[in-house]
Amino acid sequence: MDKPLQEPALQTVSLYVAQPKIYPRAVHGWFAVWRWVLVFATQALFYGLPWWNWNGRQAVLFDLEARRFFIFDLVLYPQDLVYLTALLLISAYALFLFTAVAGRLWCGFACPQTVYTEIFLWIERHTEGDRGARIQLDRARWGPEKLLRKSAKHAAWLAVSLWTGFTFVGFFTPIRELGGATVGGLLGAWESFWILFYALATYGNAGFLREQVCKYMCPYARFQSAMFDKDTLVISYDTARGDPRGPRSKKQGPAALQSAGLGSCVDCKQCVQVCPTGIDIREGLQYECIGCAACIDACNGVMDSFHYERGLIRYATQNGIDKGWSAAQQWRRVLRPRVLVYTAILLVVSAAMVWSLATRLPFRADIVRDRAALARQVDDGYIENVYRLQLMNASGNALRLQLAVSGIDTLAFSSPPALHVLAPAEARWVTVALRVPPEMAAQLSPGAHPMQFRISQVALDGQPGPVLVEKSTFVIPR
């Protein structure tokens, strides 16, 4: 008789593996300097721009309530959405171009997640110490010193986060008004919500999530491989030169390595300890690598201390590493087809946007027909149509606008059109009535007939300026 089958033992499989905390070591070097240069440049722009006055107002202000964007002398309306589209295209193709040439430069040097993580790490090092001190502090029992250091760190983090949230909202609400309302305790509900929301996002992402954002939340890490090829400059470990790895005395010069059967890598793991995502670049390029080049600075410092040649970890291409190419040979492969295509598209879109902004009229107009009465007969048999015009000053200077019509003979204003003076960035609704005499109405068939409004800018000396032509229709009733 066959033995009954035994059920397999149950096993519990965890779908979440706890990640060990990463303690990046401070690093000094050429790339670290450039990383901090970009930190200062981006944050000076972000924190300083809302406080910059321009012609009596905030230089950059995205006024959602008034539906106007102020960028120095430029005033953009919802009708200018095409410029936002062009800006997004330029940003996308610039990202594609930089990635195809040199990998994740944006992530490693200018991404807000990287920038604020760098700032928060700087605060952490100055309150808790470098890597070893922070590890010991976290392992130690709670006491006065640990409480003081942790409190100082989080207080500084919260201060930076709140100031970041306040500044961000200051791009949408005039920052001086926002500051006065904050000091006076008069902040509105929405301003308070968004300041706290962005402060919490900064505090959580840069203080706690850090590399988790880059590894799991950011989609760029997942599709970057589609933009890489074998001639993309990425951070690479020279296996042929570095292996076999192993510790050795600093007294062993480069000439003694071959006899000792060792490569240039001393297996100090400095490249791992400085990595903000905790990877070992010696195992090859991984999607977690953000291209910050901290491992290059760390490795070069170790090579200097052992009097070895720099560049064991360096920016190189896969072809360059595999074929032993020099830096010059690798750079010759930069101008390859995909890079040329990205560059051409980027230049065309950028040139088109600059040309459009340079030739853009300083005013706009929207024509809306009076839907209450499309057409009506008034005194003496005249046929009259009523229109509402929205005149918009899209500049930082006052404008004088004159209205005229064309397209139908004898079409004229019911009353002489006034000269409309618009203050900087002002938008105004104007009601006008157009009419044709009875004899012209008799010649026109019933229905809509095309005509044009001509809005012209008039200079202070009376000389005509740019003319905007807007199409509309004049309706003859049955």
C-alpha positions as CSV (number, residue, x, y, z in Angstrom):
1,M,0.0,0.0,0.0
2,D,1.4,3.4,-1.0
3,K,2.3,5.8,1.8
4,P,0.2,8.9,2.0
5,L,1.8,12.0,0.6
6,Q,3.1,14.4,3.3
7,E,2.3,18.0,3.0
8,P,5.3,20.3,2.6
9,A,6.2,22.4,5.6
10,L,4.9,25.9,5.5
11,Q,7.4,28.7,5.1
12,T,6.9,32.4,5.7
13,V,8.3,34.6,3.0
14,S,8.6,38.3,3.8
15,L,7.7,40.6,1.0
16,Y,9.6,43.5,2.6
17,V,13.2,43.3,3.5
18,A,14.3,45.9,6.0
19,Q,17.1,48.0,4.6
20,P,20.1,48.8,6.8
21,K,20.6,52.4,7.4
22,I,23.3,54.0,5.2
23,Y,25.9,56.3,6.9
24,P,27.7,58.1,4.0
25,R,31.2,59.1,4.9
26,A,32.3,62.7,4.1
27,V,34.4,62.9,1.0
28,H,36.6,65.6,-0.5
29,G,37.7,66.0,-4.0
30,W,37.1,67.6,-7.4
31,F,33.6,66.2,-7.9
32,A,32.6,67.0,-4.3
33,V,33.6,70.7,-4.9
34,W,31.4,70.8,-8.0
35,R,28.6,69.2,-6.2
36,W,28.7,71.9,-3.6
37,V,29.0,74.6,-6.2
38,L,25.7,73.4,-7.7
39,V,24.1,73.2,-4.3
40,F,25.0,76.9,-3.6
41,A,23.9,77.9,-7.1
42,T,20.6,76.2,-7.2
43,Q,19.7,77.2,-3.6
44,A,20.7,80.8,-4.1
45,L,18.4,80.9,-7.1
46,F,15.5,79.2,-5.3
47,Y,15.7,81.1,-2.0
48,G,16.7,84.4,-3.5
49,L,14.5,84.7,-6.6
50,P,11.2,85.4,-4.8
51,W,12.8,88.4,-2.9
52,W,14.0,90.1,-6.1
53,N,12.0,93.2,-7.0
54,W,11.4,94.1,-10.6
55,N,9.6,97.3,-11.7
56,G,7.9,97.6,-8.4
57,R,6.7,93.9,-8.1
58,Q,8.1,90.5,-7.5
59,A,10.4,89.5,-10.3
60,V,9.1,85.9,-10.6
61,L,5.5,85.3,-9.4
62,F,3.0,82.6,-10.6
63,D,-0.3,84.3,-9.6
64,L,-2.8,81.4,-10.0
65,E,-5.7,83.5,-8.6
66,A,-5.2,86.2,-11.3
67,R,-4.1,83.6,-13.8
68,R,-1.0,85.4,-14.7
69,F,2.7,84.4,-14.6
70,F,5.2,87.2,-14.1
71,I,8.8,86.5,-15.2
72,F,10.7,89.8,-15.0
73,D,9.2,91.9,-17.9
74,L,7.4,88.9,-19.3
75,V,3.7,88.4,-18.4
76,L,2.2,85.1,-19.4
77,Y,-1.5,84.2,-19.6
78,P,-3.3,80.8,-19.8
79,Q,-3.3,81.4,-23.6
80,D,0.5,81.1,-23.5
81,L,0.4,77.5,-22.5
82,V,2.5,76.7,-25.6
83,Y,5.6,78.2,-23.8
84,L,5.1,75.7,-21.0
85,T,4.9,72.9,-23.5
86,A,8.2,74.1,-25.2
87,L,9.9,74.4,-21.8
88,L,8.9,70.8,-20.9
89,L,10.2,69.6,-24.3
90,I,13.5,71.5,-23.8
91,S,13.9,70.0,-20.3
92,A,13.1,66.5,-21.5
93,Y,15.5,66.6,-24.5
94,A,18.2,68.2,-22.3
95,L,17.8,65.3,-19.9
96,F,18.0,62.8,-22.7
97,L,21.1,64.5,-24.1
98,F,23.0,64.7,-20.9
99,T,22.1,61.1,-20.0
100,A,23.2,59.8,-23.4
101,V,26.6,61.6,-23.0
102,A,27.4,61.2,-19.4
103,G,24.7,59.2,-17.5
104,R,22.9,60.5,-14.5
105,L,24.5,63.9,-14.2
106,W,21.2,65.5,-13.2
107,C,20.6,63.0,-10.4
108,G,24.1,63.2,-9.0
109,F,24.6,67.0,-9.0
110,A,21.4,69.0,-9.5
111,C,18.3,66.9,-8.6
112,P,16.5,68.5,-5.6
113,Q,16.5,65.1,-3.8
114,T,20.3,65.0,-4.1
115,V,20.7,68.7,-3.2
116,Y,18.6,68.6,-0.1
117,T,20.0,65.3,1.0
118,E,23.5,66.8,0.8
119,I,22.4,69.8,2.9
120,F,20.8,67.5,5.5
121,L,23.9,65.3,5.6
122,W,26.0,68.4,6.2
123,I,23.8,69.3,9.1
124,E,24.0,65.7,10.4
125,R,27.8,65.6,10.2
126,H,28.1,68.9,12.1
127,T,25.7,67.8,14.9
128,E,26.5,64.1,15.2
129,G,29.9,63.7,13.6
130,D,31.2,61.7,10.6
131,R,30.3,58.2,9.7
132,G,31.9,56.3,12.7
133,A,30.6,58.8,15.2
134,R,27.0,58.6,13.9
135,I,27.1,54.8,14.0
136,Q,28.2,54.8,17.6
137,L,25.7,57.5,18.5
138,D,22.8,55.4,17.1
139,R,24.0,52.3,18.9
140,A,24.4,54.1,22.2
141,R,21.7,54.3,24.8
142,W,19.7,57.4,25.2
143,G,21.3,60.0,27.4
144,P,21.8,63.8,27.6
145,E,24.4,63.9,24.9
146,K,22.5,61.8,22.4
147,L,19.3,63.7,23.1
148,L,21.0,67.0,22.7
149,R,22.7,66.0,19.4
150,K,19.6,64.4,17.9
151,S,17.4,67.4,19.0
152,A,19.9,69.9,17.4
153,K,19.9,67.9,14.2
154,H,16.1,67.7,13.9
155,A,15.6,71.3,14.9
156,A,18.0,72.4,12.1
157,W,16.3,70.0,9.6
158,L,12.9,71.4,10.5
159,A,14.1,75.0,10.1
160,V,15.5,74.3,6.6
161,S,12.3,72.4,5.7
162,L,9.9,75.1,6.9
163,W,12.0,77.8,5.1
164,T,11.9,75.7,1.9
165,G,8.1,75.3,2.1
166,F,7.7,79.0,2.8
167,T,9.9,79.9,-0.1
168,F,8.1,77.6,-2.5
169,V,4.7,79.1,-1.6
170,G,6.3,82.5,-2.1
171,F,6.5,81.8,-5.8
172,F,2.7,81.7,-5.9
173,T,1.8,84.3,-3.2
174,P,3.8,87.5,-3.1
175,I,6.5,86.5,-0.6
176,R,6.5,89.8,1.3
177,E,2.8,89.6,1.9
178,L,3.2,86.0,2.9
179,G,6.0,86.9,5.3
180,G,3.9,89.6,6.9
181,A,0.9,87.3,7.2
182,T,3.1,84.6,8.8
183,V,4.6,87.0,11.3
184,G,1.2,88.4,12.1
185,G,-0.5,85.0,12.4
186,L,-2.8,85.8,9.5
187,L,-1.9,83.0,7.2
188,G,-4.8,81.5,5.2
189,A,-5.7,77.9,5.3
190,W,-4.3,77.1,1.9
191,E,-1.0,78.9,2.4
192,S,-0.6,77.1,5.8
193,F,-1.4,73.7,4.3
194,W,1.1,74.0,1.4
195,I,3.9,75.4,3.5
196,L,3.5,72.5,5.9
197,F,3.1,70.0,3.1
198,Y,6.3,71.0,1.3
199,A,8.1,71.3,4.6
200,L,7.1,67.8,5.5
201,A,8.0,66.5,2.1
202,T,11.5,68.0,2.4
203,Y,12.0,66.8,5.9
204,G,10.9,63.2,5.1
205,N,12.6,62.8,1.7
206,A,16.0,64.4,2.6
207,G,16.1,63.4,6.2
208,F,14.7,59.9,6.3
209,L,13.9,58.4,2.9
210,R,17.0,59.6,1.1
211,E,18.3,56.8,-1.1
212,Q,14.9,55.1,-1.0
213,V,13.5,57.9,-3.1
214,C,16.2,57.4,-5.8
215,K,16.0,53.6,-5.7
216,Y,12.2,52.9,-5.4
217,M,10.2,56.1,-6.0
218,C,12.0,57.9,-8.8
219,P,11.1,56.3,-12.2
220,Y,14.2,57.7,-13.9
221,A,16.4,55.0,-12.4
222,R,14.2,52.4,-14.1
223,F,14.3,53.7,-17.6
224,Q,17.8,55.2,-17.7
225,S,19.1,52.0,-19.4
226,A,17.0,52.9,-22.5
227,M,19.2,56.0,-22.9
228,F,22.5,54.4,-22.2
229,D,24.7,52.7,-24.7
230,K,28.3,51.4,-24.8
231,D,29.6,54.9,-25.5
232,T,27.9,56.6,-22.5
233,L,30.3,57.9,-19.9
234,V,29.4,56.3,-16.7
235,I,31.2,55.7,-13.4
236,S,33.2,52.6,-13.9
237,Y,35.6,50.4,-12.0
238,D,38.6,49.2,-14.0
239,T,38.5,45.5,-13.2
240,A,41.6,44.7,-15.3
241,R,43.7,47.1,-13.3
242,G,42.0,46.7,-9.9
243,D,41.7,43.0,-9.4
244,P,42.7,40.8,-7.6
245,R,41.8,43.0,-4.7
246,G,43.5,42.9,-1.3
247,P,45.0,44.8,1.6
248,R,48.7,45.7,1.5
249,S,51.2,47.9,3.1
250,K,51.7,51.5,1.8
251,K,55.4,50.6,1.5
252,Q,54.6,48.3,-1.4
253,G,55.0,50.5,-4.5
254,P,53.3,49.9,-7.8
255,A,56.2,47.8,-9.0
256,A,55.7,45.3,-6.2
257,L,52.0,44.6,-7.1
258,Q,52.7,42.2,-9.9
259,S,55.0,40.0,-7.8
260,A,52.5,40.1,-5.0
261,G,49.7,39.0,-7.3
262,L,47.5,42.0,-6.5
263,G,45.7,44.7,-8.4
264,S,45.5,48.4,-7.6
265,C,42.4,48.0,-5.4
266,V,43.4,47.8,-1.7
267,D,39.9,46.7,-0.8
268,C,39.5,49.5,1.7
269,K,35.7,49.9,0.8
270,Q,36.0,53.7,0.9
271,C,34.0,53.7,-2.3
272,V,31.2,51.9,-0.6
273,Q,31.2,54.0,2.6
274,V,30.9,57.3,0.7
275,C,28.1,56.1,-1.6
276,P,24.8,57.8,-0.7
277,T,22.9,54.7,-2.0
278,G,25.2,52.1,-0.4
279,I,26.2,50.2,-3.5
280,D,29.6,48.7,-4.4
281,I,30.6,50.2,-7.7
282,R,33.2,47.5,-8.1
283,E,30.4,45.0,-8.8
284,G,29.6,47.0,-12.0
285,L,27.1,49.7,-12.9
286,Q,23.8,49.3,-11.0
287,Y,20.5,51.2,-11.4
288,E,20.9,52.6,-7.9
289,C,24.0,54.6,-8.9
290,I,23.0,58.2,-9.1
291,G,26.3,59.3,-10.7
292,C,27.4,61.6,-7.9
293,A,31.1,60.6,-8.4
294,A,31.7,60.4,-4.6
295,C,33.4,57.0,-5.1
296,I,35.8,58.6,-7.7
297,D,36.9,61.2,-5.2
298,A,37.3,58.6,-2.4
299,C,39.2,56.2,-4.6
300,N,41.5,58.9,-5.9
301,G,42.4,59.9,-2.4
302,V,43.3,56.3,-1.5
303,M,45.4,56.0,-4.7
304,D,47.3,59.1,-3.8
305,S,48.1,57.8,-0.3
306,F,49.5,54.6,-1.9
307,H,51.3,56.6,-4.7
308,Y,49.3,54.7,-7.3
309,E,47.9,56.2,-10.5
310,R,44.5,57.8,-10.2
311,G,41.5,56.6,-12.1
312,L,40.9,53.2,-10.8
313,I,37.3,54.4,-10.5
314,R,36.5,57.0,-13.2
315,Y,34.1,58.2,-15.8
316,A,34.5,55.9,-18.7
317,T,32.5,54.1,-21.4
318,Q,31.9,50.4,-21.6
319,N,33.7,50.3,-24.9
320,G,36.6,52.3,-23.3
321,I,37.0,49.8,-20.5
322,D,36.6,46.7,-22.6
323,K,38.9,47.9,-25.4
324,G,41.4,49.9,-23.2
325,W,40.7,53.2,-24.9
326,S,42.3,56.4,-23.7
327,A,40.1,59.3,-22.6
328,A,40.6,61.1,-25.9
329,Q,39.4,58.0,-27.8
330,Q,36.3,57.8,-25.7
331,W,35.5,61.5,-26.1
332,R,35.7,61.0,-29.9
333,R,32.6,58.8,-29.7
334,V,30.5,61.5,-28.0
335,L,29.2,62.8,-31.3
336,R,27.3,59.7,-32.3
337,P,23.9,59.6,-34.0
338,R,21.6,59.6,-30.9
339,V,23.5,62.5,-29.4
340,L,23.3,64.5,-32.7
341,V,19.6,63.9,-32.9
342,Y,19.0,65.0,-29.3
343,T,21.1,68.1,-29.9
344,A,19.4,69.0,-33.1
345,I,15.9,68.7,-31.6
346,L,17.0,70.7,-28.5
347,L,18.5,73.5,-30.6
348,V,15.4,73.7,-32.9
349,V,12.9,73.8,-30.0
350,S,15.1,76.3,-28.0
351,A,15.5,78.6,-31.0
352,A,11.8,78.4,-31.8
353,M,10.9,79.4,-28.2
354,V,13.4,82.2,-28.1
355,W,12.2,83.6,-31.5
356,S,8.6,83.3,-30.4
357,L,9.3,85.2,-27.2
358,A,11.4,87.8,-29.0
359,T,8.7,88.5,-31.6
360,R,5.7,88.2,-29.2
361,L,3.4,91.1,-29.1
362,P,3.2,92.9,-25.7
363,F,-0.6,92.6,-25.6
364,R,-3.3,90.0,-26.3
365,A,-7.0,90.0,-26.9
366,D,-9.9,87.6,-26.7
367,I,-13.1,88.2,-28.6
368,V,-16.4,86.9,-27.1
369,R,-19.8,87.6,-28.8
370,D,-22.7,88.7,-26.7
371,R,-24.8,85.6,-26.7
372,A,-27.9,87.3,-25.4
373,A,-28.6,88.8,-28.8
374,L,-26.4,87.8,-31.7
375,A,-27.8,90.5,-33.9
376,R,-30.4,93.2,-33.6
377,Q,-32.0,96.0,-35.7
378,V,-31.6,99.4,-34.2
379,D,-32.6,103.0,-35.2
380,D,-32.8,103.8,-39.0
381,G,-32.5,100.1,-39.9
382,Y,-28.9,99.6,-38.9
383,I,-27.9,96.0,-38.0
384,E,-25.9,95.9,-34.8
385,N,-23.8,93.2,-33.2
386,V,-22.3,93.4,-29.6
387,Y,-18.9,92.0,-28.6
388,R,-16.9,91.7,-25.4
389,L,-13.2,92.1,-25.8
390,Q,-10.7,91.1,-23.2
391,L,-7.6,93.3,-23.6
392,M,-4.5,92.0,-21.8
393,N,-1.3,93.8,-21.3
394,A,1.4,91.1,-21.5
395,S,4.3,93.4,-20.6
396,G,5.7,95.3,-17.6
397,N,4.9,98.7,-19.0
398,A,1.7,100.7,-19.5
399,L,0.2,100.4,-23.0
400,R,-2.2,102.5,-25.1
401,L,-4.4,100.4,-27.4
402,Q,-6.6,101.5,-30.3
403,L,-9.4,99.4,-31.8
404,A,-10.4,99.2,-35.5
405,V,-12.4,96.8,-37.6
406,S,-12.1,95.5,-41.2
407,G,-13.5,92.8,-43.5
408,I,-16.9,94.3,-44.3
409,D,-17.4,97.5,-46.2
410,T,-19.1,100.3,-44.1
411,L,-18.7,98.2,-40.9
412,A,-18.1,100.7,-38.1
413,F,-18.4,101.2,-34.3
414,S,-21.7,102.4,-33.0
415,S,-19.8,105.1,-31.1
416,P,-16.2,106.3,-31.7
417,P,-13.8,103.8,-30.1
418,A,-11.9,105.1,-27.1
419,L,-8.1,104.9,-26.6
420,H,-7.7,102.2,-23.9
421,V,-4.8,102.7,-21.5
422,L,-3.8,99.5,-19.7
423,A,-1.5,99.4,-16.7
424,P,1.3,96.9,-16.6
425,A,-0.1,93.3,-16.6
426,E,-3.6,94.7,-16.5
427,A,-6.5,92.7,-18.2
428,R,-9.7,94.6,-18.9
429,W,-13.1,93.7,-20.5
430,V,-14.4,96.2,-23.0
431,T,-17.9,96.1,-24.6
432,V,-18.2,97.4,-28.2
433,A,-21.0,97.5,-30.7
434,L,-20.5,97.2,-34.4
435,R,-23.2,98.1,-37.1
436,V,-23.7,98.3,-40.8
437,P,-26.2,100.6,-42.6
438,P,-29.4,99.2,-44.1
439,E,-28.2,99.2,-47.7
440,M,-25.2,97.1,-46.8
441,A,-27.3,94.8,-44.7
442,A,-29.5,94.3,-47.8
443,Q,-26.5,93.2,-49.9
444,L,-25.3,90.7,-47.3
445,S,-27.1,87.3,-47.1
446,P,-28.5,86.2,-43.7
447,G,-25.9,84.4,-41.5
448,A,-22.4,85.0,-40.2
449,H,-19.9,87.0,-42.2
450,P,-16.2,87.0,-41.4
451,M,-14.6,90.2,-40.2
452,Q,-11.5,91.2,-38.1
453,F,-10.7,93.3,-35.1
454,R,-7.5,95.2,-35.4
455,I,-5.9,96.1,-32.0
456,S,-2.9,98.4,-32.4
457,Q,-0.5,99.8,-29.9
458,V,-0.2,103.6,-30.0
459,A,3.0,105.2,-28.8
460,L,3.1,108.3,-26.6
461,D,4.0,110.4,-29.6
462,G,1.0,109.1,-31.5
463,Q,3.0,106.8,-33.8
464,P,1.3,103.4,-34.5
465,G,3.0,100.3,-33.1
466,P,2.4,96.5,-33.4
467,V,-1.0,95.4,-34.6
468,L,-2.9,92.3,-33.5
469,V,-5.6,90.9,-35.8
470,E,-8.3,88.8,-34.2
471,K,-10.9,87.0,-36.4
472,S,-14.6,87.1,-35.6
473,T,-18.0,87.2,-37.4
474,F,-20.8,89.7,-38.0
475,V,-24.3,88.2,-38.1
476,I,-27.1,89.4,-40.4
477,P,-30.5,88.3,-39.1
478,R,-33.0,86.6,-41.3
